[in-house]
Amino acid sequence: MPKLFRVSKSVTLAELFYFSGGIINRFLSRRAPSKAFALLEGCLFVLFASGGIILVKLALADVGPFMLAALRFFLGFLLLLPFLTRDLKAVQALKPKQWGQLLLIGLSAYTVGNAIGFWGLEFLPASTAAFLMSFSPVLTLIAGALWLKEFPGKIQLLGVSVLLAGSALFFSGGIEAGQLQGLGLISISLVSMVFFWLLSRKLARENAIKTLPLTALPLALGGGLLFFIALPLEGVVPMPPIFWLWLMLMVVFSTSLSFMLYNHALQTLTAFEMNTLISTVPLLTALMAFLFLNESLSLMQWLGMLIAVCGVVLVQSKR
């Protein structure tokens, strides 16, 4: 920690913003990416998403979950704002229905999905929370069957069974009393995030809204609303310098760049390809939690997680 902190003092917020801005500029000029470029974007998204869970866990030591979410997502919007002003015509061309869709994305992904998930992380290890998030393809499958009448095939049903078996193995050691609240909060977060994934995937594939407004405007709407929740509930507390380091890394890499990469890659990658990449997040998060948070999993938990990931891949397969 001391070495990391000494290095971080030489890195200013402006420098990080300038660095990320150069990356954003490079792929904003591209339309639908090539398959290889989209796969690279997907892999980077997975890396940043996994690291984001670790950073949230670190930052929660100094600030409440709703204020953390508000700062993270609204600052993520501010990072993208200079690029958004270069294409105001795309924003002005948005129809009322599209503004409503962007608001729903902001509410489901940030105001509810991520903020409630941050709250759940106060009660759970990072690796356990990431493992629970692997249930999202199953919830998406159920939602598709209920609302879109897209019923699962035999392989997908087999995948659900494998995922449940892996989950039973992961939690075979029992659940601590203090973790039950965290499990409930992560479950609420998952339901909200499934709605976000379904809607954002639909809009990205239709390409009716450009990547930048599709990323930046929900961050502004969802993150801005979170301040009205965070301030009455949590107030304003002193934030040490190390907190701002975690926040800067979250804003630049795990928020602005991460969601830009996700939305841009979805223009080329199939749902199966993207979700297969995302299914590796629990494994990568568990490894990072071991390295940076001193969290450890038992052999049975590692085995359960591997089995569950196999189930997730089957769930996302074609019928």
C-alpha positions as CSV (number, residue, x, y, z in Angstrom):
1,M,0.0,0.0,0.0
2,P,2.7,2.6,0.8
3,K,4.5,2.0,-2.5
4,L,1.2,2.2,-4.4
5,F,0.3,5.5,-2.6
6,R,3.6,7.1,-3.4
7,V,3.3,6.3,-7.0
8,S,-0.3,7.6,-7.1
9,K,0.7,11.0,-5.8
10,S,2.5,11.8,-9.1
11,V,-0.7,11.0,-11.0
12,T,-3.3,13.8,-11.1
13,L,-6.9,13.6,-12.0
14,A,-6.3,15.7,-15.0
15,E,-3.6,13.4,-16.3
16,L,-5.9,10.4,-15.9
17,F,-8.7,12.2,-17.7
18,Y,-6.3,13.2,-20.5
19,F,-5.0,9.6,-20.9
20,S,-8.5,8.2,-21.0
21,G,-9.6,10.9,-23.4
22,G,-7.0,9.8,-25.9
23,I,-8.4,6.3,-25.8
24,I,-12.0,7.4,-26.1
25,N,-11.0,9.5,-29.1
26,R,-9.4,6.6,-30.9
27,F,-12.5,4.4,-30.9
28,L,-15.1,7.1,-31.1
29,S,-14.0,7.6,-34.7
30,R,-14.7,4.0,-35.5
31,R,-18.2,2.8,-36.5
32,A,-19.1,-0.9,-35.9
33,P,-15.7,-2.4,-34.9
34,S,-14.1,-5.4,-36.6
35,K,-14.6,-8.8,-34.9
36,A,-11.0,-8.8,-33.5
37,F,-11.3,-5.2,-32.2
38,A,-14.7,-6.0,-30.6
39,L,-13.3,-9.0,-28.9
40,L,-10.4,-6.9,-27.5
41,E,-13.0,-4.3,-26.3
42,G,-14.9,-7.1,-24.6
43,C,-11.8,-8.5,-22.9
44,L,-10.9,-5.0,-21.6
45,F,-14.5,-4.5,-20.4
46,V,-14.2,-7.8,-18.4
47,L,-10.8,-6.7,-16.9
48,F,-12.1,-3.3,-15.9
49,A,-15.4,-4.7,-14.5
50,S,-13.6,-7.2,-12.4
51,G,-11.2,-4.6,-11.1
52,G,-14.1,-2.3,-10.4
53,I,-15.6,-4.7,-7.9
54,I,-12.2,-4.7,-6.0
55,L,-12.0,-0.9,-6.1
56,V,-15.6,-0.5,-4.8
57,K,-14.8,-2.8,-1.9
58,L,-11.7,-0.7,-1.1
59,A,-13.6,2.6,-1.4
60,L,-16.5,1.5,0.9
61,A,-14.1,1.7,3.8
62,D,-14.3,5.5,3.6
63,V,-17.7,6.4,2.2
64,G,-21.3,5.0,2.0
65,P,-22.5,3.0,-1.0
66,F,-24.9,5.6,-2.4
67,M,-22.5,8.5,-2.2
68,L,-19.8,6.3,-3.8
69,A,-22.2,5.3,-6.6
70,A,-23.2,9.0,-7.1
71,L,-19.7,10.2,-7.3
72,R,-18.5,7.4,-9.5
73,F,-21.2,7.6,-12.2
74,F,-21.7,11.4,-12.3
75,L,-17.9,12.0,-12.5
76,G,-17.9,9.3,-15.3
77,F,-20.5,11.5,-17.1
78,L,-18.3,14.6,-16.6
79,L,-15.3,12.8,-18.1
80,L,-17.3,12.1,-21.2
81,L,-19.0,15.5,-21.4
82,P,-16.3,17.3,-23.5
83,F,-16.7,14.5,-26.1
84,L,-20.4,14.7,-26.0
85,T,-20.4,18.5,-26.7
86,R,-18.6,17.8,-30.0
87,D,-21.7,16.0,-31.3
88,L,-24.6,17.9,-29.8
89,K,-26.6,17.2,-32.9
90,A,-26.8,13.6,-31.9
91,V,-28.2,14.6,-28.5
92,Q,-30.6,17.2,-30.0
93,A,-31.9,14.6,-32.4
94,L,-33.0,12.3,-29.6
95,K,-36.8,11.7,-29.5
96,P,-38.8,11.8,-26.2
97,K,-39.2,8.0,-26.4
98,Q,-35.4,7.7,-26.6
99,W,-34.9,10.0,-23.6
100,G,-37.3,7.8,-21.7
101,Q,-35.2,4.8,-22.6
102,L,-32.0,6.5,-21.5
103,L,-33.6,7.4,-18.2
104,L,-34.7,3.8,-17.7
105,I,-31.1,2.6,-18.4
106,G,-29.8,5.2,-15.9
107,L,-32.3,4.1,-13.2
108,S,-31.9,0.4,-13.7
109,A,-28.1,0.3,-14.1
110,Y,-26.9,3.0,-11.8
111,T,-29.6,4.4,-9.4
112,V,-30.8,0.9,-8.5
113,G,-28.6,-1.8,-10.0
114,N,-25.1,-0.6,-9.0
115,A,-25.9,1.4,-5.9
116,I,-27.8,-1.5,-4.3
117,G,-25.0,-3.8,-5.4
118,F,-22.5,-1.5,-3.7
119,W,-24.6,-1.7,-0.5
120,G,-24.6,-5.5,-0.8
121,L,-20.8,-5.5,-1.0
122,E,-20.7,-4.1,2.6
123,F,-21.9,-7.5,3.8
124,L,-20.2,-9.9,1.3
125,P,-16.7,-10.7,0.1
126,A,-16.0,-9.4,-3.4
127,S,-15.5,-12.9,-4.8
128,T,-18.9,-14.0,-3.4
129,A,-20.7,-10.9,-4.8
130,A,-19.1,-11.5,-8.2
131,F,-20.1,-15.2,-8.2
132,L,-23.7,-14.2,-7.5
133,M,-23.6,-11.8,-10.5
134,S,-23.0,-14.9,-12.7
135,F,-26.7,-15.7,-12.3
136,S,-27.6,-12.8,-14.6
137,P,-27.8,-15.0,-17.8
138,V,-30.3,-17.3,-16.0
139,L,-32.4,-14.3,-15.1
140,T,-32.1,-12.9,-18.6
141,L,-33.3,-16.3,-19.9
142,I,-36.3,-16.3,-17.6
143,A,-37.1,-12.7,-18.6
144,G,-36.9,-13.7,-22.3
145,A,-39.3,-16.5,-21.7
146,L,-41.8,-14.4,-19.8
147,W,-41.9,-11.2,-21.8
148,L,-40.4,-12.1,-25.2
149,K,-41.7,-15.6,-25.4
150,E,-38.2,-16.9,-26.2
151,F,-38.2,-20.3,-24.5
152,P,-35.0,-22.0,-23.6
153,G,-33.7,-25.1,-25.4
154,K,-32.5,-28.4,-23.8
155,I,-28.9,-27.3,-23.7
156,Q,-29.8,-24.1,-21.9
157,L,-31.9,-25.9,-19.4
158,L,-28.9,-28.2,-18.8
159,G,-26.9,-25.1,-18.3
160,V,-29.3,-23.9,-15.6
161,S,-29.0,-27.3,-13.8
162,V,-25.2,-27.1,-14.0
163,L,-25.2,-23.5,-12.7
164,L,-27.4,-24.5,-9.7
165,A,-25.2,-27.5,-9.0
166,G,-22.1,-25.2,-8.9
167,S,-23.9,-22.8,-6.7
168,A,-24.9,-25.5,-4.2
169,L,-21.2,-26.6,-4.1
170,F,-20.0,-23.0,-3.7
171,F,-22.3,-22.4,-0.7
172,S,-22.0,-25.9,0.7
173,G,-20.0,-24.5,3.6
174,G,-23.0,-22.5,4.7
175,I,-23.9,-18.8,4.8
176,E,-23.0,-16.6,7.7
177,A,-25.9,-14.7,9.3
178,G,-24.4,-11.3,8.4
179,Q,-24.3,-12.3,4.7
180,L,-28.0,-12.9,4.3
181,Q,-28.7,-9.1,3.9
182,G,-26.0,-8.9,1.3
183,L,-27.4,-11.8,-0.7
184,G,-30.8,-10.1,-0.7
185,L,-29.3,-6.8,-1.9
186,I,-27.3,-8.4,-4.6
187,S,-30.4,-10.2,-5.8
188,I,-32.3,-6.9,-6.1
189,S,-29.3,-5.5,-8.0
190,L,-29.2,-8.4,-10.4
191,V,-32.9,-8.1,-11.3
192,S,-32.4,-4.4,-12.1
193,M,-29.2,-5.0,-14.1
194,V,-31.0,-7.7,-16.2
195,F,-33.4,-5.0,-17.3
196,F,-30.5,-2.7,-18.1
197,W,-28.7,-5.4,-20.2
198,L,-31.9,-6.2,-22.1
199,L,-32.6,-2.6,-23.0
200,S,-29.1,-1.5,-23.7
201,R,-28.5,-4.5,-25.9
202,K,-31.7,-3.7,-27.9
203,L,-30.6,-0.1,-28.4
204,A,-27.0,-0.9,-29.3
205,R,-28.1,-3.4,-31.9
206,E,-30.7,-1.0,-33.4
207,N,-27.9,1.6,-33.5
208,A,-30.6,4.3,-33.2
209,I,-28.6,6.1,-30.5
210,K,-24.8,6.6,-30.9
211,T,-22.4,4.9,-28.5
212,L,-21.4,8.1,-26.7
213,P,-24.9,9.4,-25.8
214,L,-26.0,5.9,-25.0
215,T,-23.1,5.7,-22.5
216,A,-22.9,9.3,-21.1
217,L,-26.5,10.3,-20.7
218,P,-27.6,7.4,-18.5
219,L,-24.6,8.1,-16.3
220,A,-25.7,11.7,-15.9
221,L,-29.4,10.8,-15.2
222,G,-28.7,7.8,-12.9
223,G,-25.7,9.3,-11.2
224,G,-27.3,12.7,-10.7
225,L,-30.4,11.2,-9.1
226,L,-28.2,9.2,-6.6
227,F,-27.1,12.5,-5.0
228,F,-30.7,13.1,-3.9
229,I,-30.6,9.7,-2.2
230,A,-27.0,9.8,-0.8
231,L,-27.0,13.2,0.8
232,P,-30.1,12.7,3.1
233,L,-29.1,9.1,4.0
234,E,-25.3,9.4,4.3
235,G,-24.5,13.0,4.3
236,V,-21.0,14.3,3.5
237,V,-18.0,12.7,5.3
238,P,-14.3,13.4,5.2
239,M,-12.7,11.5,2.3
240,P,-9.0,10.6,2.6
241,P,-6.6,10.9,-0.3
242,I,-6.5,7.1,-0.9
243,F,-10.3,7.2,-1.5
244,W,-9.8,9.7,-4.3
245,L,-7.3,7.3,-5.9
246,W,-9.8,4.4,-5.8
247,L,-12.5,6.8,-7.1
248,M,-10.3,8.1,-10.0
249,L,-9.5,4.6,-11.1
250,M,-13.2,3.6,-11.0
251,V,-14.3,6.7,-12.9
252,V,-11.7,6.4,-15.7
253,F,-11.4,2.7,-16.2
254,S,-14.3,0.9,-14.6
255,T,-17.0,3.4,-15.6
256,S,-16.4,5.7,-18.6
257,L,-14.1,3.5,-20.6
258,S,-15.7,0.3,-19.5
259,F,-19.2,1.1,-20.6
260,M,-18.1,2.8,-23.8
261,L,-16.2,-0.4,-24.6
262,Y,-19.3,-2.5,-23.7
263,N,-21.7,-0.5,-25.9
264,H,-19.3,-0.3,-28.8
265,A,-18.4,-4.0,-28.8
266,L,-22.2,-4.9,-28.8
267,Q,-22.5,-3.5,-32.3
268,T,-20.4,-6.5,-33.6
269,L,-20.4,-9.2,-31.0
270,T,-23.3,-11.5,-30.5
271,A,-25.0,-11.8,-27.1
272,F,-23.5,-15.2,-26.7
273,E,-20.0,-14.0,-27.3
274,M,-20.2,-11.0,-25.0
275,N,-21.9,-12.9,-22.2
276,T,-19.4,-15.7,-22.5
277,L,-16.6,-13.1,-21.9
278,I,-18.6,-11.6,-19.0
279,S,-19.0,-15.1,-17.4
280,T,-15.3,-15.0,-16.6
281,V,-15.7,-12.0,-14.3
282,P,-16.3,-14.1,-11.1
283,L,-13.1,-16.1,-11.7
284,L,-11.0,-12.9,-12.4
285,T,-12.6,-11.1,-9.5
286,A,-11.8,-14.0,-7.1
287,L,-8.2,-13.9,-8.3
288,M,-7.9,-10.1,-7.8
289,A,-9.6,-10.4,-4.4
290,F,-7.0,-12.9,-3.3
291,L,-4.2,-10.7,-4.5
292,F,-5.4,-7.3,-3.3
293,L,-8.0,-8.0,-0.5
294,N,-6.5,-11.1,1.1
295,E,-9.8,-12.9,0.4
296,S,-9.5,-16.7,-0.1
297,L,-11.8,-19.4,-1.3
298,S,-11.9,-23.0,-0.3
299,L,-11.2,-25.8,-2.8
300,M,-15.0,-26.5,-2.9
301,Q,-15.8,-22.9,-3.6
302,W,-13.3,-22.8,-6.5
303,L,-14.7,-26.0,-7.9
304,G,-18.3,-24.7,-7.5
305,M,-17.3,-21.5,-9.3
306,L,-15.7,-23.4,-12.2
307,I,-18.8,-25.6,-12.6
308,A,-21.1,-22.6,-12.4
309,V,-19.1,-20.8,-15.1
310,C,-19.5,-23.9,-17.4
311,G,-23.3,-23.7,-16.7
312,V,-23.3,-20.0,-17.6
313,V,-21.7,-20.8,-21.0
314,L,-24.3,-23.5,-21.6
315,V,-27.1,-21.2,-20.7
316,Q,-25.9,-18.6,-23.2
317,S,-25.5,-21.2,-26.0
318,K,-27.9,-21.5,-29.0
319,R,-30.8,-23.8,-28.7
